[in-house]
Amino acid sequence: MSDSAPAPLYQAREPIFPRKVKGKFRTLKWWIMGFTLGIYYLTPFLRWDRGPSLPDQAVLVDLASRRFFFFMIEIWPHEFYFVAGLLIMAGLGLFLFTSALGRVWCGYACPQTVWTDLFMLVERWIEGDRNAQVRLWKQKWDLHKWRLRLFKWAIWLLIGLATGGAWVFYFTDAPTLARDLLAGTAHPAAYTTMAILTLTTFTFGGFFREQICIYACPWPRIQAAMMDEDTLTVAYREWRGEPRGKATVEGNGDCIDCMACVNVCPMGIDIRNGQQLECITCALCIDACDDVMDKIGKPRGLIDYLALKDEPLERAGMQPRPIWQHILRPRTMVYTVLWSLIGIGLVVALFLRTPIGVNVTPVRNPEYVTLSDGRIRNIYELRLQNKHGEARTFHLSIASDEVIRIGLEGTNELTVQVPPDGMVMQRVYLSAEAGSAAALADRTDVRFWVEDLGSTDRVHVDTGFNGTGAGDGN
């Protein structure tokens, strides 16, 4: 039996210093990073006029009033199915893009990728490109190294602070909260949330980086189920590049083993080794390889977006199938149809919903009350909701096959004033004459009608009226 120590369960992280690269995919990533970060940081400060009684923040998660505002759309708690539908659409969209183009979400738009790109940009600006960063990493801790590192970490912390600040702005009026944060009078929950998000952004984007994608994120292990031989993903044309070596040597392939594709990879992998769990298909290796091919006079595309099904064709010197044939296939079309149906359903539901909300709760303790004149009374709690930006008057009435009268608590009127974008609890009495069919029956179907007197909106809710046949009355 060997006396040597057992191998460690976890391998220490090897630092990765990606080299700066230029090309169409790097440019696309810059544009996507700017666009997504702009949306995230600026959206809370967009205004949308909803009237004097409603918040004017365009996108707001109003936890106090339990509502979600998105420009002209207002979502109430009982309409959470809209949010659920959007989450389902997001999942199907992820399946669709992965089945068509591999981990394109991970490579271009995932928050971890976007913020890591931003942190690397800052790092390259302060410490220099790859070679300078490697030298600084190996250098002893002197005044120069401390100065560069502290400066870099300070900017990272500011980015993390802005990230946490932008997040809390989505949950209350952004300009007001910004002033309260600066004055030190904001709610402790705001400071706590900002501190947590600042720390996570700082550590995930600055230090963990590819470790989050490899070990913390479950998607690399799920993506295989979404991909098949028609999926276009970043790959190396091994049949064209091998054997590797100098371009001047007869018989060598196009790959000169310059390691440019490895040096620009933010995951630190070699794409020439085939598909790997770590690859996020950011396509920076394509830009790096195309630049080398241009310099040595070889055709571009040694590393490119490829489909496994095209490999036999290209090995035989034939043209690969058109891109649209890879994208428009049964799997992607099924995802597209499902995604579209859910989206259409949400839009239809959004336009068909009424600005009046009504919920009827019968008071069943007791189930009915016998009045001094013999009438049978039932009591109901009506939750009336006005989704308009101004106060509205609702008229209440009932419809039934039997003679049943309606009355409101504390008034003889059949109208209720509901505040703008608000809710009112109204107690309602229904009564049936002594000896009537409704009074003697076990249950009589009743329909409450609520009409907005300021418009043509009208909704109804069905319930029941309990007579003496139901028992348990007073």
C-alpha positions as CSV (number, residue, x, y, z in Angstrom):
1,M,0.0,0.0,0.0
2,S,1.4,3.4,-1.0
3,D,2.3,5.9,1.7
4,S,1.7,8.8,-0.7
5,A,-1.0,11.4,0.1
6,P,-4.3,11.0,-1.7
7,A,-5.0,13.2,-4.7
8,P,-7.0,16.3,-3.7
9,L,-10.7,16.3,-4.6
10,Y,-10.6,19.8,-6.0
11,Q,-8.0,21.3,-8.3
12,A,-6.7,24.8,-7.6
13,R,-7.9,27.4,-10.2
14,E,-5.3,28.2,-12.9
15,P,-5.6,31.9,-13.8
16,I,-6.7,32.7,-17.3
17,F,-5.4,35.8,-19.1
18,P,-7.2,36.1,-22.5
19,R,-5.5,38.0,-25.2
20,K,-7.2,41.0,-26.8
21,V,-8.8,40.1,-30.2
22,K,-10.5,42.0,-32.9
23,G,-13.1,40.7,-35.3
24,K,-16.8,40.5,-36.2
25,F,-17.7,38.3,-33.2
26,R,-15.8,40.4,-30.7
27,T,-17.5,43.5,-32.1
28,L,-20.9,41.8,-31.8
29,K,-20.1,41.0,-28.2
30,W,-19.2,44.6,-27.5
31,W,-22.5,45.8,-28.9
32,I,-24.5,43.2,-27.0
33,M,-22.6,44.1,-23.8
34,G,-23.3,47.8,-24.2
35,F,-27.0,47.2,-25.1
36,T,-27.7,44.9,-22.2
37,L,-25.9,46.9,-19.6
38,G,-27.6,50.0,-20.9
39,I,-31.0,48.4,-20.5
40,Y,-30.1,47.2,-17.0
41,Y,-28.7,50.4,-15.6
42,L,-31.0,53.0,-17.3
43,T,-34.4,51.3,-17.4
44,P,-35.3,52.2,-13.7
45,F,-35.0,55.9,-14.6
46,L,-37.4,55.8,-17.6
47,R,-40.7,57.6,-16.9
48,W,-44.2,56.7,-18.0
49,D,-47.2,58.9,-17.2
50,R,-50.0,56.8,-15.7
51,G,-51.9,59.7,-14.1
52,P,-51.6,61.5,-10.8
53,S,-52.5,58.5,-8.6
54,L,-50.0,56.0,-10.0
55,P,-46.2,55.8,-10.1
56,D,-44.6,57.2,-13.2
57,Q,-41.6,54.8,-13.3
58,A,-41.8,52.8,-16.5
59,V,-40.7,49.5,-15.1
60,L,-41.5,49.0,-11.4
61,V,-42.0,46.0,-9.1
62,D,-44.2,47.6,-6.5
63,L,-44.0,45.2,-3.6
64,A,-45.9,47.4,-1.2
65,S,-49.0,47.5,-3.4
66,R,-48.2,44.0,-4.9
67,R,-48.2,45.1,-8.5
68,F,-45.8,45.1,-11.4
69,F,-45.7,48.0,-13.9
70,F,-44.2,47.7,-17.3
71,F,-44.8,50.8,-19.4
72,M,-48.6,50.7,-20.2
73,I,-49.1,47.3,-18.6
74,E,-50.0,46.7,-15.0
75,I,-49.9,43.2,-13.5
76,W,-51.8,42.4,-10.3
77,P,-51.1,39.5,-8.0
78,H,-54.0,37.4,-9.3
79,E,-52.6,37.9,-12.8
80,F,-49.2,36.2,-12.1
81,Y,-49.9,33.9,-15.0
82,F,-48.5,36.6,-17.2
83,V,-45.2,36.4,-15.4
84,A,-45.3,32.6,-15.5
85,G,-46.0,32.7,-19.2
86,L,-43.0,35.0,-19.8
87,L,-40.8,32.7,-17.8
88,I,-42.0,29.7,-19.9
89,M,-41.3,31.7,-23.1
90,A,-37.8,32.5,-21.8
91,G,-37.1,28.8,-21.2
92,L,-38.4,27.8,-24.6
93,G,-36.4,30.6,-26.2
94,L,-33.3,29.2,-24.5
95,F,-34.1,25.8,-25.9
96,L,-34.7,27.2,-29.3
97,F,-31.4,29.1,-29.6
98,T,-29.4,26.3,-28.0
99,S,-30.8,23.7,-30.5
100,A,-30.0,26.0,-33.4
101,L,-26.7,27.7,-32.4
102,G,-25.4,25.9,-29.3
103,R,-24.6,27.9,-26.1
104,V,-25.1,31.3,-27.9
105,W,-26.9,32.6,-24.8
106,C,-23.9,31.8,-22.6
107,G,-21.4,33.3,-25.1
108,Y,-23.1,36.6,-25.7
109,A,-25.9,37.6,-23.3
110,C,-25.6,35.7,-20.0
111,P,-25.1,38.2,-17.1
112,Q,-22.0,36.3,-16.0
113,T,-20.5,36.6,-19.4
114,V,-21.4,40.3,-19.8
115,W,-20.1,41.4,-16.5
116,T,-16.9,39.2,-16.8
117,D,-16.3,40.9,-20.2
118,L,-16.6,44.3,-18.5
119,F,-14.3,43.3,-15.7
120,M,-11.7,42.0,-18.2
121,L,-12.0,45.2,-20.1
122,V,-11.1,47.2,-17.0
123,E,-8.3,44.7,-16.2
124,R,-6.8,45.1,-19.6
125,W,-7.0,48.8,-19.4
126,I,-5.1,49.0,-16.1
127,E,-2.7,46.0,-16.3
128,G,-2.2,45.7,-20.1
129,D,-2.8,42.8,-22.4
130,R,-2.2,39.1,-21.9
131,N,1.6,39.2,-21.7
132,A,1.7,42.1,-19.3
133,Q,-0.9,40.4,-17.0
134,V,1.1,37.2,-16.9
135,R,4.2,39.1,-15.9
136,L,2.3,41.0,-13.2
137,W,0.9,37.7,-11.9
138,K,4.3,36.2,-11.5
139,Q,5.8,39.4,-10.1
140,K,6.4,39.8,-6.4
141,W,4.1,42.0,-4.4
142,D,5.7,45.4,-4.5
143,L,4.4,48.9,-4.6
144,H,3.8,48.9,-8.3
145,K,1.7,45.6,-8.2
146,W,-0.3,46.8,-5.1
147,R,-1.1,50.1,-6.8
148,L,-2.4,48.4,-10.0
149,R,-4.4,45.8,-8.1
150,L,-6.0,48.2,-5.7
151,F,-6.9,50.5,-8.6
152,K,-8.4,47.6,-10.5
153,W,-10.3,46.3,-7.5
154,A,-11.7,49.8,-6.7
155,I,-13.2,50.1,-10.2
156,W,-14.6,46.5,-9.9
157,L,-16.2,47.5,-6.6
158,L,-17.8,50.6,-8.2
159,I,-19.2,48.4,-11.0
160,G,-20.5,46.0,-8.4
161,L,-22.0,48.9,-6.5
162,A,-23.7,50.2,-9.6
163,T,-25.0,46.7,-10.3
164,G,-26.5,46.4,-6.8
165,G,-27.9,49.9,-6.9
166,A,-29.6,49.4,-10.3
167,W,-31.3,46.3,-9.0
168,V,-32.9,47.9,-6.0
169,F,-34.1,50.8,-8.2
170,Y,-36.5,48.4,-9.9
171,F,-38.4,48.0,-6.6
172,T,-39.1,51.7,-5.7
173,D,-39.0,55.1,-7.3
174,A,-35.4,55.3,-8.6
175,P,-34.7,59.0,-8.3
176,T,-36.2,59.1,-4.8
177,L,-34.2,56.1,-3.6
178,A,-31.0,57.4,-5.1
179,R,-31.4,60.6,-3.0
180,D,-32.2,58.5,0.1
181,L,-29.2,56.3,-0.5
182,L,-26.8,59.2,-0.8
183,A,-28.4,60.9,2.3
184,G,-28.1,57.6,4.3
185,T,-31.9,57.5,5.0
186,A,-32.9,54.6,2.7
187,H,-34.4,51.4,4.2
188,P,-31.8,49.0,5.6
189,A,-33.1,46.4,3.1
190,A,-31.8,48.5,0.3
191,Y,-28.3,48.8,1.7
192,T,-28.3,45.1,2.5
193,T,-29.3,44.1,-1.0
194,M,-26.8,46.4,-2.6
195,A,-24.0,45.0,-0.4
196,I,-24.8,41.4,-1.3
197,L,-25.0,42.2,-5.1
198,T,-21.9,44.3,-4.9
199,L,-20.0,41.4,-3.3
200,T,-21.3,38.7,-5.7
201,T,-20.7,40.9,-8.8
202,F,-17.2,41.7,-7.5
203,T,-16.2,38.1,-6.8
204,F,-18.1,36.3,-9.7
205,G,-16.9,38.7,-12.4
206,G,-13.5,39.4,-11.0
207,F,-12.2,36.2,-9.5
208,F,-14.5,33.2,-10.1
209,R,-15.2,34.0,-13.8
210,E,-15.1,30.7,-15.8
211,Q,-15.6,28.7,-12.5
212,I,-19.2,29.9,-12.3
213,C,-19.9,28.6,-15.8
214,I,-18.1,25.3,-15.2
215,Y,-19.2,24.4,-11.7
216,A,-22.0,26.6,-10.5
217,C,-24.2,26.8,-13.6
218,P,-26.3,23.8,-14.5
219,W,-26.8,24.7,-18.1
220,P,-23.6,23.1,-19.5
221,R,-24.9,19.8,-18.3
222,I,-28.4,20.3,-19.8
223,Q,-27.4,21.7,-23.1
224,A,-26.5,18.3,-24.6
225,A,-30.2,17.4,-24.6
226,M,-31.0,20.5,-26.6
227,M,-28.3,19.9,-29.3
228,D,-28.0,17.4,-32.1
229,E,-25.9,16.8,-35.3
230,D,-27.6,19.8,-37.0
231,T,-26.8,22.3,-34.3
232,L,-24.4,25.0,-35.4
233,T,-21.7,25.5,-32.9
234,V,-18.0,26.6,-32.7
235,A,-15.7,23.8,-33.9
236,Y,-12.3,23.2,-35.5
237,R,-12.0,21.8,-39.1
238,E,-9.6,19.1,-38.1
239,W,-9.6,17.6,-41.6
240,R,-8.3,20.8,-42.9
241,G,-5.9,21.9,-40.1
242,E,-4.0,18.6,-39.4
243,P,-1.2,17.9,-39.3
244,R,-0.3,21.1,-37.5
245,G,3.0,22.8,-38.1
246,K,4.8,25.5,-40.1
247,A,3.0,26.7,-43.2
248,T,6.2,26.4,-45.2
249,V,6.4,22.6,-44.6
250,E,4.8,20.6,-47.4
251,G,2.1,18.2,-46.2
252,N,1.1,20.3,-43.1
253,G,-2.4,21.4,-42.7
254,D,-3.6,25.0,-42.4
255,C,-3.1,25.1,-38.6
256,I,0.3,26.5,-37.7
257,D,-0.1,25.7,-34.0
258,C,0.2,29.4,-33.1
259,M,-2.1,28.9,-30.0
260,A,-4.0,32.1,-30.9
261,C,-7.3,30.4,-30.4
262,V,-6.3,29.2,-26.9
263,N,-4.8,32.5,-25.9
264,V,-8.1,34.4,-26.6
265,C,-10.4,31.9,-25.0
266,P,-12.0,33.2,-21.7
267,M,-12.5,29.6,-20.6
268,G,-8.9,28.6,-21.2
269,I,-9.6,25.6,-23.4
270,D,-8.3,24.4,-26.8
271,I,-11.2,24.2,-29.3
272,R,-9.0,22.0,-31.4
273,N,-9.6,19.2,-28.9
274,G,-13.3,19.0,-29.9
275,Q,-16.5,19.9,-28.1
276,Q,-16.0,20.5,-24.4
277,L,-18.3,21.3,-21.5
278,E,-16.4,24.5,-20.8
279,C,-16.9,26.0,-24.2
280,I,-19.5,28.9,-24.2
281,T,-19.3,29.4,-28.0
282,C,-18.3,33.0,-27.6
283,A,-16.6,32.6,-31.0
284,L,-13.5,34.7,-30.1
285,C,-11.4,31.8,-31.3
286,I,-12.9,32.3,-34.7
287,D,-11.8,35.9,-34.8
288,A,-8.3,35.0,-33.7
289,C,-7.9,32.1,-36.2
290,D,-9.3,34.1,-39.1
291,D,-6.8,36.9,-38.4
292,V,-3.9,34.3,-38.5
293,M,-5.3,32.8,-41.7
294,D,-5.3,36.2,-43.3
295,K,-1.7,36.8,-42.3
296,I,-0.4,33.5,-43.8
297,G,-2.6,33.6,-46.9
298,K,-4.9,30.8,-46.0
299,P,-8.7,30.8,-46.4
300,R,-10.8,31.7,-43.3
301,G,-13.0,29.3,-41.5
302,L,-10.5,26.8,-40.0
303,I,-12.4,27.5,-36.8
304,D,-16.0,28.4,-37.5
305,Y,-19.7,27.7,-36.7
306,L,-20.2,24.2,-37.9
307,A,-22.7,21.4,-37.8
308,L,-21.6,17.8,-37.2
309,K,-23.8,16.6,-40.1
310,D,-21.7,18.6,-42.5
311,E,-18.4,17.0,-41.5
312,P,-18.6,14.0,-44.0
313,L,-19.5,16.4,-46.8
314,E,-16.6,18.7,-46.2
315,R,-14.1,15.8,-45.7
316,A,-15.2,14.7,-49.2
317,G,-14.6,18.1,-50.6
318,M,-18.3,18.9,-51.0
319,Q,-20.2,22.0,-50.1
320,P,-22.0,21.9,-46.7
321,R,-25.7,22.3,-46.5
322,P,-27.1,25.9,-46.3
323,I,-27.4,27.3,-42.8
324,W,-31.2,27.6,-43.1
325,Q,-31.5,23.9,-43.4
326,H,-29.8,23.4,-40.1
327,I,-31.9,26.0,-38.4
328,L,-35.3,25.2,-39.9
329,R,-35.7,21.6,-38.8
330,P,-38.5,19.8,-36.8
331,R,-37.0,20.5,-33.3
332,T,-36.5,24.2,-33.8
333,M,-39.9,24.6,-35.5
334,V,-41.6,22.8,-32.6
335,Y,-39.9,25.2,-30.1
336,T,-40.8,28.2,-32.3
337,V,-44.5,27.1,-32.6
338,L,-44.8,26.6,-28.8
339,W,-43.0,29.9,-28.1
340,S,-45.3,31.7,-30.5
341,L,-48.5,30.1,-29.2
342,I,-47.7,31.1,-25.6
343,G,-46.8,34.6,-26.7
344,I,-50.0,35.0,-28.7
345,G,-52.0,33.6,-25.8
346,L,-50.5,36.2,-23.4
347,V,-51.2,39.1,-25.8
348,V,-54.8,38.0,-26.3
349,A,-55.3,37.6,-22.5
350,L,-53.8,41.0,-22.0
351,F,-56.2,42.7,-24.3
352,L,-59.2,40.7,-23.2
353,R,-58.8,41.3,-19.5
354,T,-61.3,43.7,-17.9
355,P,-60.4,46.8,-15.9
356,I,-62.9,45.7,-13.2
357,G,-61.9,43.0,-10.7
358,V,-64.5,41.2,-8.6
359,N,-64.2,38.5,-6.0
360,V,-67.2,37.2,-4.1
361,T,-66.8,35.4,-0.8
362,P,-70.0,34.2,0.9
363,V,-70.0,34.6,4.7
364,R,-71.0,31.0,5.8
365,N,-71.0,31.3,9.6
366,P,-73.9,31.0,9.8
367,E,-75.0,29.9,6.3
368,Y,-78.1,32.1,6.5
369,V,-79.9,34.4,8.9
370,T,-83.7,34.4,9.6
371,L,-84.9,38.0,10.2
372,S,-87.7,39.0,12.5
373,D,-90.2,39.2,9.6
374,G,-89.3,35.8,8.4
375,R,-87.0,36.8,5.5
376,I,-83.9,34.7,4.8
377,R,-80.6,36.7,4.5
378,N,-77.2,35.7,3.1
379,I,-74.1,37.8,3.6
380,Y,-71.3,38.2,1.1
381,E,-67.9,40.0,1.0
382,L,-67.2,41.6,-2.4
383,R,-63.7,42.7,-3.2
384,L,-64.1,45.3,-5.9
385,Q,-61.0,46.3,-7.8
386,N,-60.6,49.4,-10.0
387,K,-57.7,49.1,-12.5
388,H,-58.2,52.6,-13.9
389,G,-56.0,55.6,-13.0
390,E,-59.1,57.5,-11.8
391,A,-61.8,56.8,-9.3
392,R,-64.8,54.9,-10.6
393,T,-68.4,54.3,-9.5
394,F,-69.5,50.6,-9.7
395,H,-73.2,49.7,-9.8
396,L,-74.1,46.3,-8.2
397,S,-77.0,44.1,-9.2
398,I,-78.0,40.5,-9.2
399,A,-79.6,38.1,-11.6
400,S,-81.5,34.9,-10.4
401,D,-84.4,32.8,-11.4
402,E,-86.0,33.5,-8.0
403,V,-86.9,36.8,-6.4
404,I,-83.9,37.9,-4.3
405,R,-83.2,41.4,-3.2
406,I,-79.8,43.1,-2.8
407,G,-78.7,45.7,-0.3
408,L,-75.4,47.1,0.8
409,E,-74.2,47.5,4.4
410,G,-74.8,51.0,5.8
411,T,-76.6,52.3,2.7
412,N,-79.6,51.8,0.5
413,E,-77.6,52.7,-2.6
414,L,-76.4,50.0,-5.0
415,T,-73.3,51.9,-6.0
416,V,-69.8,51.8,-4.6
417,Q,-67.0,54.3,-5.1
418,V,-63.7,52.7,-5.7
419,P,-60.5,54.8,-5.6
420,P,-58.1,54.9,-8.6
421,D,-56.1,51.8,-9.1
422,G,-57.4,50.6,-5.8
423,M,-59.6,48.0,-4.1
424,V,-62.6,48.2,-1.8
425,M,-64.1,45.5,0.5
426,Q,-67.9,45.8,0.4
427,R,-70.3,43.8,2.5
428,V,-73.5,42.9,0.5
429,Y,-76.8,41.4,1.8
430,L,-79.1,39.2,-0.3
431,S,-82.6,38.4,1.1
432,A,-85.5,36.3,0.1
433,E,-89.1,36.7,1.3
434,A,-90.5,34.2,3.8
435,G,-92.0,31.2,2.2
436,S,-90.5,31.9,-1.3
437,A,-88.8,29.2,-3.3
438,A,-85.4,30.8,-2.6
439,A,-86.0,30.9,1.1
440,L,-87.1,27.3,1.3
441,A,-84.5,25.8,-1.1
442,D,-81.2,24.3,-0.2
443,R,-79.3,26.5,-2.7
444,T,-80.3,29.0,-5.4
445,D,-77.9,30.1,-8.1
446,V,-77.2,33.8,-8.1
447,R,-75.1,36.0,-10.4
448,F,-73.6,39.2,-9.2
449,W,-73.2,41.9,-11.8
450,V,-70.8,44.8,-11.4
451,E,-71.0,47.7,-13.9
452,D,-68.7,50.6,-14.3
453,L,-71.0,53.7,-14.7
454,G,-68.2,55.6,-16.3
455,S,-67.8,53.2,-19.2
456,T,-69.5,50.2,-20.8
457,D,-67.4,47.7,-18.8
458,R,-69.4,45.0,-17.0
459,V,-68.4,41.8,-15.3
460,H,-70.2,39.0,-13.4
461,V,-69.4,36.4,-10.7
462,D,-71.6,33.4,-10.0
463,T,-72.3,32.2,-6.5
464,G,-75.2,30.7,-4.5
465,F,-77.9,31.7,-2.0
466,N,-78.6,29.4,0.9
467,G,-82.1,28.8,2.1
468,T,-83.6,27.0,5.1
469,G,-83.0,23.7,3.3
470,A,-79.3,24.1,3.8
471,G,-79.6,24.0,7.6
472,D,-77.3,25.6,10.2
473,G,-79.0,29.0,10.1
474,N,-79.8,31.5,12.8
